[in-house]
């Protein structure tokens, strides 16, 4: 108990009190993102699927005037190390919009209600900066099937997931906020996340083929000195 109390006091003094827990641990907002599609090699099909999202973020009023439907959420699915985070950041860079990034595990804390409060805070920030992107990495950490938690459906993670669903339902497409998320375990996500009006666009990000790997090497070897006989295709 003494140890726990000491930890609480340390958090209170160093983090602006208990209210500090409720603030979203976003890595951002990043403004003026320099990453573009040109920096994402070996993912031509994936980039093509995201062009519409970029166009919407550049000019949401145009889409709203035409009555065009744009997905609220885009789920990037694929094995670890395939560049899902880089691809999401490139969408922000192409569109020139703020990029709010957070890990799914950052929502869940030992204190009840903190995760849900962080979700609300994150969406409030994104709406104020719209058009913008909210990116949730490893969303499976918070978005697993409900009912599988230790609290019998009432644990902190599930409360946080419920709040995420509420917030995604609470804004309309004309607000200019796109939610993107990444996962390598789409099979364990709660089906409610994938319903229309939430993550209704799914993009599979696979390992690159031989041509794609060569393109990746070209991107990373820009402005690097090489011997004249170096063949990236052979490498």
BAFI-3210 file (N, C-alpha, C; in Angstrom, 3 decimals, decimal comma, padded with zeros to 6 digits):
// residues 235
n [1|2|3|4|5|6|7|8|9|10|11|12|13|14|15|16|17|18|19|20|21|22|23|24|25|26|27|28|29|30|31|32|33|34|35|36|37|38|39|40|41|42|43|44|45|46|47|48|49|50|51|52|53|54|55|56|57|58|59|60|61|62|63|64|65|66|67|68|69|70|71|72|73|74|75|76|77|78|79|80|81|82|83|84|85|86|87|88|89|90|91|92|93|94|95|96|97|98|99|100|101|102|103|104|105|106|107|108|109|110|111|112|113|114|115|116|117|118|119|120|121|122|123|124|125|126|127|128|129|130|131|132|133|134|135|136|137|138|139|140|141|142|143|144|145|146|147|148|149|150|151|152|153|154|155|156|157|158|159|160|161|162|163|164|165|166|167|168|169|170|171|172|173|174|175|176|177|178|179|180|181|182|183|184|185|186|187|188|189|190|191|192|193|194|195|196|197|198|199|200|201|202|203|204|205|206|207|208|209|210|211|212|213|214|215|216|217|218|219|220|221|222|223|224|225|226|227|228|229|230|231|232|233|234|235]
n.u [000,825|001,957|003,874|002,233|000,802|002,905|003,600|001,275|001,343|003,643|002,888|000,876|002,209|004,034|002,611|000,585|-001,509|-004,336|-005,838|-004,034|-003,741|-005,880|-005,438|-004,847|-002,225|-000,889|001,302|002,033|-000,026|001,361|002,375|002,763|003,832|006,403|006,657|005,728|003,842|005,860|007,890|007,166|007,768|007,199|004,510|002,382|-000,302|-001,596|-001,259|-002,754|-005,324|-005,709|-005,767|-008,200|-008,878|-006,874|-007,536|-010,019|-009,299|-007,770|-009,646|-012,345|-014,808|-015,494|-016,151|-018,317|-020,136|-020,710|-021,950|-020,628|-019,623|-017,431|-015,139|-015,252|-013,381|-010,235|-008,775|-005,653|-004,226|-001,967|001,162|003,702|006,072|005,598|005,178|002,909|002,426|004,076|002,779|000,307|001,171|002,149|-000,186|-001,161|000,928|000,733|-001,768|-001,404|-002,194|-002,781|-001,417|-002,413|-001,139|-001,297|-000,774|-002,630|-002,351|-001,789|-004,147|-005,180|-005,217|-004,460|-006,338|-009,756|-011,808|-009,992|-008,985|-011,252|-011,641|-009,323|-009,784|-011,932|-010,627|-008,681|-010,226|-011,489|-009,303|-008,570|-010,835|-010,786|-008,606|-009,254|-009,250|-008,007|-005,980|-006,512|-004,520|-004,361|-002,205|-001,576|-004,251|-005,571|-004,866|-006,652|-009,012|-010,018|-012,271|-015,178|-016,119|-014,193|-012,523|-010,990|-012,734|-015,254|-016,600|-016,709|-014,324|-011,522|-010,432|-012,544|-014,434|-013,078|-012,991|-015,741|-016,151|-014,607|-016,075|-018,418|-017,452|-016,583|-018,998|-020,062|-019,204|-019,641|-019,084|-018,508|-016,960|-014,306|-012,421|-010,441|-010,184|-007,551|-006,170|-003,954|-003,209|-001,994|-003,509|-006,275|-008,205|-008,973|-010,359|-013,115|-016,261|-017,919|-016,302|-015,870|-018,136|-020,315|-019,666|-017,758|-014,738|-014,826|-013,376|-010,966|-007,570|-005,179|-001,883|000,782|003,833|006,466|006,974|009,629|010,238|009,171|010,794|013,206|012,556|012,211|014,835|015,962|014,752|015,819|018,463|018,899|020,885|023,097|026,486|027,728|029,558|030,255|029,590|027,569|024,600|021,350|019,216|020,327|021,199]
n.v [-001,209|001,208|001,505|001,691|004,035|005,841|005,763|006,830|009,443|010,366|010,360|012,250|014,605|014,867|014,698|016,537|015,963|013,687|014,214|014,266|011,651|011,233|012,459|012,019|009,942|010,918|010,733|013,407|016,282|015,742|018,129|019,365|017,052|015,305|012,948|011,206|009,529|008,899|008,083|005,636|002,651|-000,252|-000,728|-000,254|-000,945|-000,685|002,047|003,101|002,431|004,264|006,772|008,111|008,805|010,647|012,681|013,468|014,530|016,664|018,325|018,450|019,804|019,762|017,067|016,866|018,629|017,315|015,161|012,812|009,637|008,948|006,844|006,565|005,291|003,625|000,543|-000,795|-003,753|-006,407|-008,301|-007,841|-005,194|-004,425|-001,846|-000,388|001,743|003,731|004,058|005,121|007,548|008,685|009,227|011,386|013,175|013,489|014,679|016,903|017,335|017,470|014,873|012,608|010,343|007,272|004,464|001,437|000,174|002,273|003,357|001,849|001,622|001,043|002,331|002,729|003,963|005,730|005,076|005,422|008,147|009,104|008,421|010,139|012,607|012,446|012,411|014,866|016,611|016,019|016,828|019,576|020,221|019,607|019,469|016,201|013,364|010,532|008,127|004,852|002,685|-000,840|-001,646|-003,870|-004,268|-002,916|-003,378|-005,993|-008,849|-008,281|-009,385|-011,207|-010,445|-010,206|-009,079|-009,955|-008,675|-006,112|-004,863|-002,527|-002,282|-002,999|-001,047|001,103|000,420|000,509|003,271|004,197|003,229|004,710|007,330|007,196|006,865|009,272|011,430|013,041|012,370|014,772|016,247|016,045|014,322|011,521|008,233|006,089|002,836|000,237|-003,237|-006,531|-008,624|-009,077|-010,968|-011,152|-008,908|-006,995|-007,495|-005,253|-003,079|-003,179|-002,573|-000,793|002,688|002,793|001,254|000,898|000,546|-001,574|-002,254|-004,336|-004,870|-006,243|-008,274|-007,044|-007,874|-009,154|-007,029|-004,923|-004,962|-004,184|-001,565|-000,476|-000,599|001,272|003,634|003,868|004,118|006,547|009,320|008,123|007,037|004,718|001,959|001,789|-000,629|-001,738|-003,502|-003,082|-004,752|-007,274|-007,297]
n.w [000,000|000,783|-001,195|-003,468|-002,869|-002,903|-005,608|-006,708|-005,680|-006,885|-009,591|-009,404|-008,672|-010,757|-013,125|-013,454|-011,804|-011,259|-013,468|-015,478|-016,323|-017,980|-020,360|-023,790|-024,915|-027,272|-030,078|-031,242|-032,107|-035,335|-037,515|-040,830|-042,018|-043,591|-044,958|-047,863|-050,498|-052,234|-050,636|-049,808|-050,834|-052,918|-052,480|-054,271|-054,969|-052,525|-052,000|-054,090|-053,283|-051,313|-052,342|-052,715|-050,103|-049,514|-051,360|-050,338|-047,822|-048,635|-049,807|-048,362|-048,535|-051,220|-051,663|-049,940|-051,099|-053,462|-052,450|-052,087|-050,775|-048,201|-046,533|-042,955|-041,455|-041,900|-042,116|-041,805|-042,630|-041,974|-041,885|-039,290|-039,791|-042,423|-043,174|-042,417|-040,612|-041,723|-044,155|-043,355|-042,288|-044,605|-046,004|-044,546|-045,073|-047,868|-048,033|-046,499|-043,805|-040,185|-038,082|-035,861|-033,664|-031,922|-029,769|-029,467|-027,003|-025,323|-024,539|-022,498|-019,063|-015,547|-014,071|-013,761|-016,329|-017,407|-019,964|-021,652|-021,325|-022,494|-025,142|-025,790|-025,467|-027,471|-029,850|-029,605|-029,889|-032,538|-034,001|-033,572|-035,072|-037,639|-041,274|-040,498|-039,422|-037,434|-036,076|-035,023|-033,785|-033,662|-033,002|-032,133|-029,518|-027,971|-029,231|-029,217|-029,367|-027,511|-024,209|-023,754|-021,783|-018,469|-016,738|-017,299|-019,414|-018,511|-018,138|-018,116|-020,699|-022,384|-021,805|-022,842|-025,566|-026,126|-025,856|-027,973|-030,147|-029,789|-030,194|-032,845|-034,083|-033,493|-035,011|-038,151|-041,674|-042,897|-041,207|-041,602|-040,442|-040,524|-039,459|-039,011|-038,688|-037,557|-037,755|-037,058|-036,484|-037,514|-037,161|-034,513|-033,876|-032,609|-034,073|-034,261|-034,785|-037,481|-038,817|-041,132|-041,371|-039,500|-039,291|-042,283|-044,546|-045,724|-046,019|-047,236|-046,374|-047,686|-047,601|-049,658|-053,162|-055,313|-057,080|-055,622|-053,344|-054,438|-055,146|-052,614|-051,650|-053,369|-052,497|-049,909|-050,484|-051,561|-052,388|-051,304|-051,235|-053,579|-054,975|-058,492|-059,639|-058,152|-057,968|-057,358|-057,855|-057,773|-055,142]
ca.u [000,000|002,841|004,474|001,189|000,533|004,040|003,488|000,180|001,788|004,616|002,129|000,119|003,111|004,764|001,794|-000,538|-002,621|-005,003|-006,338|-003,010|-003,933|-006,968|-005,006|-004,392|-000,772|-000,659|002,586|001,610|-000,201|002,443|001,945|003,805|004,461|007,187|006,565|004,719|003,781|007,150|008,761|006,620|008,015|006,740|003,117|001,631|-001,737|-002,076|-001,330|-003,867|-006,564|-005,793|-005,790|-009,481|-008,802|-006,033|-008,305|-011,042|-008,666|-007,327|-010,792|-013,570|-016,008|-015,822|-016,836|-019,605|-021,018|-021,122|-022,653|-019,842|-019,441|-016,033|-015,105|-014,806|-012,220|-009,463|-008,010|-004,498|-004,002|-000,820|002,173|004,594|007,191|005,237|005,101|001,548|002,525|004,641|001,741|-000,661|001,801|002,257|-001,492|-001,175|001,877|000,168|-002,921|-001,002|-003,062|-002,194|-001,398|-002,463|-000,753|-001,309|-000,812|-003,805|-002,038|-001,726|-005,483|-005,583|-004,470|-004,992|-007,392|-011,011|-012,317|-008,933|-008,922|-012,379|-011,386|-008,287|-010,420|-012,671|-009,650|-008,054|-011,157|-011,686|-008,143|-008,609|-011,908|-010,344|-007,549|-009,737|-009,144|-006,893|-005,981|-006,241|-003,937|-004,240|-001,345|-001,874|-005,595|-006,026|-004,612|-007,858|-010,188|-010,343|-013,660|-015,672|-016,542|-013,037|-011,689|-011,059|-013,826|-016,546|-017,263|-016,763|-012,986|-011,135|-010,238|-013,829|-015,021|-012,372|-013,484|-017,097|-016,040|-014,100|-017,212|-019,314|-016,859|-016,592|-020,382|-020,482|-018,857|-020,082|-018,008|-018,170|-016,104|-012,941|-011,528|-010,350|-009,533|-006,808|-005,654|-003,126|-003,235|-001,563|-004,432|-007,664|-009,101|-009,430|-011,044|-014,548|-016,981|-018,533|-015,359|-015,832|-019,445|-020,366|-019,620|-016,586|-013,632|-015,508|-012,425|-009,863|-006,458|-004,198|-000,504|001,555|005,268|006,692|007,579|011,019|010,288|008,917|011,983|014,195|012,122|012,500|016,277|016,240|014,342|016,737|019,825|018,975|021,988|024,123|027,571|027,885|030,451|029,541|029,139|026,531|023,319|020,338|018,379|021,040|021,209]
ca.v [000,000|002,371|001,641|002,163|005,436|006,624|005,887|007,760|010,802|010,752|010,701|013,469|015,762|015,019|014,631|017,457|015,374|012,568|014,626|013,976|010,315|011,201|013,045|011,019|009,903|010,985|011,163|014,438|016,136|016,101|018,995|019,475|015,740|015,324|011,650|011,139|008,227|008,645|007,451|004,303|001,827|-001,632|-000,798|000,512|-001,224|-000,119|003,502|003,381|002,323|005,368|008,049|008,774|009,387|011,838|013,716|013,972|015,360|017,901|019,190|017,792|020,525|019,296|015,783|017,093|019,269|016,297|014,092|011,584|008,934|008,663|006,028|007,210|004,594|002,765|-000,438|-001,345|-005,090|-007,080|-008,772|-006,800|-004,777|-004,199|-000,414|000,141|003,062|004,646|004,316|006,046|008,867|009,215|009,792|012,722|014,006|013,795|015,572|018,111|017,502|017,001|013,419|012,227|008,936|006,681|003,002|000,899|-000,150|003,510|003,688|001,007|001,838|000,324|003,127|002,605|005,169|006,545|004,795|006,071|009,585|009,377|008,363|011,397|013,683|012,292|012,836|016,312|017,265|015,830|017,659|020,973|020,401|019,061|018,043|015,557|011,903|009,846|006,815|003,979|001,540|-002,039|-001,448|-005,113|-004,202|-002,384|-003,696|-007,420|-009,252|-008,021|-010,592|-012,070|-009,848|-010,778|-008,464|-010,438|-007,707|-004,789|-004,412|-001,212|-002,338|-003,029|000,285|001,963|000,062|001,057|004,712|004,377|003,023|005,862|008,519|007,027|007,095|010,613|012,492|012,769|012,407|016,128|016,915|016,026|013,490|010,126|007,374|004,975|001,937|-000,855|-004,467|-007,773|-009,649|-008,683|-012,062|-011,046|-007,630|-007,042|-007,231|-003,923|-002,119|-003,304|-002,263|000,455|003,899|002,731|000,886|000,286|000,359|-002,425|-002,298|-005,350|-004,467|-007,481|-008,157|-006,695|-008,879|-008,850|-005,673|-004,004|-004,900|-003,370|-000,172|-000,059|-000,349|002,526|004,736|003,994|004,379|007,887|010,189|007,327|006,685|003,295|001,623|001,804|-001,958|-002,227|-003,749|-003,247|-005,910|-008,453|-007,205]
ca.w [000,000|000,833|-002,520|-004,379|-002,555|-003,381|-007,057|-006,981|-005,386|-007,909|-010,788|-009,155|-008,693|-012,015|-014,324|-013,451|-011,058|-011,890|-014,769|-016,462|-016,850|-018,954|-021,617|-024,743|-025,090|-028,703|-030,598|-032,168|-033,547|-036,235|-038,607|-041,836|-042,216|-044,826|-045,618|-048,919|-051,159|-052,878|-049,640|-049,515|-052,015|-052,844|-052,020|-055,264|-054,873|-051,263|-052,170|-054,992|-052,516|-050,358|-053,066|-052,458|-048,763|-049,643|-052,053|-049,420|-046,801|-049,277|-050,114|-047,888|-048,976|-052,571|-051,527|-049,286|-052,075|-054,429|-051,752|-052,197|-049,515|-047,885|-045,312|-041,719|-040,920|-042,793|-041,350|-042,509|-042,097|-042,553|-040,942|-038,760|-040,618|-043,826|-043,445|-042,222|-039,976|-042,716|-045,150|-042,751|-042,198|-045,966|-046,348|-043,935|-045,798|-049,187|-047,876|-045,781|-042,633|-038,925|-037,905|-034,447|-033,596|-030,588|-029,763|-028,801|-025,608|-024,539|-024,043|-021,373|-017,832|-014,396|-013,455|-014,489|-016,963|-018,017|-021,392|-022,321|-021,297|-023,493|-026,457|-025,982|-025,621|-028,781|-030,894|-029,458|-030,501|-033,987|-034,556|-033,540|-036,071|-038,904|-041,568|-039,802|-039,350|-036,172|-036,379|-033,854|-034,083|-032,864|-032,453|-031,509|-028,072|-027,319|-030,026|-029,258|-029,110|-026,161|-023,511|-023,527|-020,739|-017,129|-015,993|-017,747|-020,274|-017,886|-017,785|-018,628|-022,143|-023,077|-021,659|-023,793|-026,895|-026,249|-026,074|-029,333|-031,045|-029,619|-030,814|-034,297|-034,507|-033,104|-035,955|-039,516|-042,651|-043,336|-040,225|-042,103|-039,630|-040,952|-038,471|-039,587|-037,656|-038,070|-036,969|-037,689|-036,012|-037,781|-036,789|-033,123|-033,669|-032,367|-035,334|-034,262|-035,360|-038,934|-039,383|-041,913|-040,568|-038,616|-040,185|-043,410|-045,651|-045,293|-046,968|-046,846|-046,668|-047,705|-047,833|-051,064|-054,036|-055,670|-057,636|-054,518|-052,477|-055,145|-055,020|-051,238|-051,588|-054,075|-051,622|-048,773|-050,956|-052,141|-051,947|-050,621|-052,158|-053,883|-056,077|-059,761|-060,036|-057,243|-058,630|-056,314|-058,185|-057,276|-053,685]
c.u [000,858|003,456|003,462|000,889|001,664|003,991|002,385|000,612|002,782|003,902|001,391|000,999|003,700|003,893|000,597|-001,751|-003,246|-005,553|-005,327|-003,161|-004,919|-006,573|-004,455|-002,887|-000,426|000,774|002,270|000,752|001,039|001,846|003,098|004,558|005,142|007,109|005,445|004,722|005,096|008,124|008,299|006,742|007,456|005,315|002,210|000,124|-002,337|-002,229|-002,509|-005,200|-006,776|-005,840|-007,073|-009,488|-007,982|-006,815|-009,376|-010,438|-008,166|-008,485|-012,095|-014,841|-016,458|-016,607|-018,223|-020,619|-021,569|-021,925|-021,931|-019,630|-017,961|-016,001|-014,649|-013,501|-011,566|-008,602|-006,905|-004,141|-002,787|000,186|003,013|005,691|006,869|005,021|003,729|001,578|003,059|003,593|000,703|-000,092|001,926|000,932|-001,604|-000,250|001,362|-000,963|-002,562|-001,858|-002,345|-002,393|-001,313|-002,203|-000,725|-001,342|-002,050|-003,565|-001,981|-003,088|-005,792|-004,655|-005,112|-006,158|-008,641|-011,441|-011,273|-008,888|-010,022|-012,182|-010,331|-008,855|-011,151|-011,716|-009,009|-008,966|-011,450|-010,543|-008,210|-009,671|-011,498|-009,308|-007,978|-009,504|-007,885|-007,045|-005,716|-005,719|-003,741|-003,431|-001,700|-003,250|-006,134|-005,780|-005,833|-009,135|-010,525|-011,829|-014,047|-016,195|-015,405|-012,148|-011,891|-012,235|-015,197|-017,309|-017,300|-015,364|-012,662|-010,988|-011,569|-014,576|-014,392|-012,841|-014,884|-017,064|-015,531|-015,231|-018,173|-018,761|-016,820|-017,993|-020,786|-020,063|-019,263|-018,916|-017,595|-017,325|-014,631|-011,955|-011,591|-009,601|-008,856|-006,264|-004,863|-003,232|-002,616|-002,421|-005,883|-008,670|-009,639|-010,172|-012,536|-015,283|-017,595|-017,613|-015,446|-017,174|-019,399|-020,440|-018,486|-015,376|-014,215|-014,641|-011,236|-008,816|-005,437|-002,811|000,377|003,050|005,488|007,260|008,994|011,162|010,086|010,110|013,090|013,841|012,396|013,981|016,632|015,880|015,364|018,185|019,958|020,118|023,040|025,210|027,690|028,948|029,630|028,963|028,072|025,203|022,269|019,422|019,013|021,050|019,894]
c.v [001,257|002,615|002,228|003,640|006,331|006,823|006,868|009,198|011,284|011,150|012,015|014,698|015,978|015,074|015,533|016,876|014,241|012,940|014,332|012,603|010,307|011,791|011,961|011,107|009,920|011,353|012,196|015,445|016,540|016,950|019,135|018,178|015,708|014,016|011,683|009,740|007,885|007,951|006,044|003,463|000,423|-001,791|-000,022|000,299|-000,594|001,395|003,887|003,348|003,514|006,741|008,816|009,453|010,673|012,981|014,312|014,915|016,681|018,871|018,523|018,481|020,082|017,993|015,967|017,712|018,254|015,175|012,768|010,963|008,605|007,834|006,835|006,608|003,696|001,848|-001,006|-002,674|-005,719|-007,482|-007,621|-006,459|-004,530|-002,725|000,200|001,543|004,103|005,021|005,297|007,454|009,506|009,798|011,212|013,671|014,422|014,815|016,879|018,395|017,016|015,501|013,112|010,728|008,447|005,166|002,530|000,604|001,091|003,919|003,003|001,217|001,040|001,069|003,109|003,957|006,009|006,337|005,493|007,578|009,967|009,337|009,670|012,554|013,647|012,797|014,330|017,079|017,191|016,710|019,126|021,262|019,945|020,028|017,438|014,043|011,474|008,464|006,031|002,753|000,386|-001,924|-002,710|-005,132|-003,714|-002,853|-005,168|-007,658|-008,924|-009,316|-011,535|-011,555|-010,499|-010,237|-008,885|-009,435|-006,314|-004,284|-003,094|-001,215|-002,274|-001,708|001,256|001,695|000,621|002,556|005,015|004,227|004,209|007,085|008,402|007,234|008,557|011,721|012,068|012,924|013,804|016,890|016,855|015,275|012,062|009,345|006,229|004,124|000,822|-002,058|-005,609|-008,946|-009,228|-009,734|-011,937|-009,736|-007,845|-006,688|-005,837|-002,872|-002,074|-003,017|-000,960|001,682|003,901|002,402|000,134|000,202|-000,434|-002,494|-003,301|-004,917|-005,704|-007,207|-007,873|-007,865|-008,433|-007,430|-004,640|-003,857|-004,071|-001,888|000,367|000,247|000,968|003,730|004,958|004,263|005,741|008,672|009,447|006,962|005,166|003,125|001,514|000,445|-002,540|-002,324|-004,030|-004,429|-007,192|-008,479|-007,709]
c.w [000,000|-000,533|-003,510|-004,148|-003,050|-004,882|-007,439|-006,767|-006,432|-009,198|-010,620|-009,248|-010,074|-013,244|-014,302|-012,760|-011,832|-013,258|-015,858|-017,078|-018,007|-020,292|-022,534|-024,932|-026,575|-029,007|-031,676|-031,432|-034,330|-037,354|-039,585|-042,040|-043,579|-045,601|-046,654|-049,526|-051,850|-051,933|-049,275|-050,776|-051,811|-052,387|-052,972|-055,142|-053,619|-051,373|-053,059|-054,247|-051,579|-051,023|-052,772|-051,092|-048,790|-050,280|-051,148|-048,392|-047,377|-049,484|-049,675|-048,362|-050,363|-052,499|-050,922|-050,247|-053,069|-053,782|-051,816|-050,822|-049,340|-046,610|-044,107|-041,237|-041,949|-041,938|-042,226|-041,864|-042,764|-041,505|-040,403|-039,766|-042,076|-044,153|-043,271|-041,615|-040,953|-043,759|-044,615|-042,671|-043,581|-046,446|-045,796|-044,683|-047,162|-049,084|-047,191|-044,568|-041,373|-038,745|-036,418|-034,349|-032,158|-030,734|-029,017|-027,337|-024,728|-023,989|-022,716|-020,189|-016,705|-013,751|-014,329|-015,058|-017,662|-019,524|-022,164|-022,386|-022,327|-024,906|-026,749|-026,238|-027,004|-029,892|-030,809|-030,116|-032,020|-034,638|-034,607|-034,622|-037,463|-040,071|-040,957|-039,856|-037,917|-036,534|-035,089|-034,255|-033,148|-032,200|-031,790|-030,006|-027,317|-028,010|-030,135|-028,999|-027,680|-025,541|-023,220|-022,412|-019,392|-016,348|-016,465|-018,592|-019,692|-017,523|-018,483|-020,139|-022,884|-022,934|-022,655|-025,215|-027,122|-026,531|-027,481|-030,348|-030,992|-030,344|-032,331|-034,857|-034,343|-034,034|-037,364|-040,473|-043,049|-042,321|-040,611|-041,241|-040,155|-039,874|-039,210|-038,444|-038,317|-037,151|-037,764|-037,226|-036,265|-037,329|-035,369|-032,851|-033,439|-033,665|-035,408|-034,872|-036,878|-039,591|-040,185|-041,012|-039,565|-039,491|-041,378|-044,663|-045,113|-046,395|-046,450|-047,306|-046,546|-047,785|-049,314|-051,857|-054,400|-056,202|-056,529|-053,597|-053,123|-055,044|-053,620|-051,073|-052,275|-053,212|-050,523|-049,198|-051,630|-051,515|-051,127|-051,631|-052,335|-054,962|-057,360|-060,128|-059,101|-057,990|-057,558|-056,593|-057,654|-055,756|-053,121]
res [x|x|x|x|x|x|x|x|x|x|x|x|x|x|x|x|x|x|x|x|x|x|x|x|x|x|x|x|x|x|x|x|x|x|x|x|x|x|x|x|x|x|x|x|x|x|x|x|x|x|x|x|x|x|x|x|x|x|x|x|x|x|x|x|x|x|x|x|x|x|x|x|x|x|x|x|x|x|x|x|x|x|x|x|x|x|x|x|x|x|x|x|x|x|x|x|x|x|x|x|x|x|x|x|x|x|x|x|x|x|x|x|x|x|x|x|x|x|x|x|x|x|x|x|x|x|x|x|x|x|x|x|x|x|x|x|x|x|x|x|x|x|x|x|x|x|x|x|x|x|x|x|x|x|x|x|x|x|x|x|x|x|x|x|x|x|x|x|x|x|x|x|x|x|x|x|x|x|x|x|x|x|x|x|x|x|x|x|x|x|x|x|x|x|x|x|x|x|x|x|x|x|x|x|x|x|x|x|x|x|x|x|x|x|x|x|x|x|x|x|x|x|x|x|x|x|x|x|x|x|x|x|x|x|x]
***
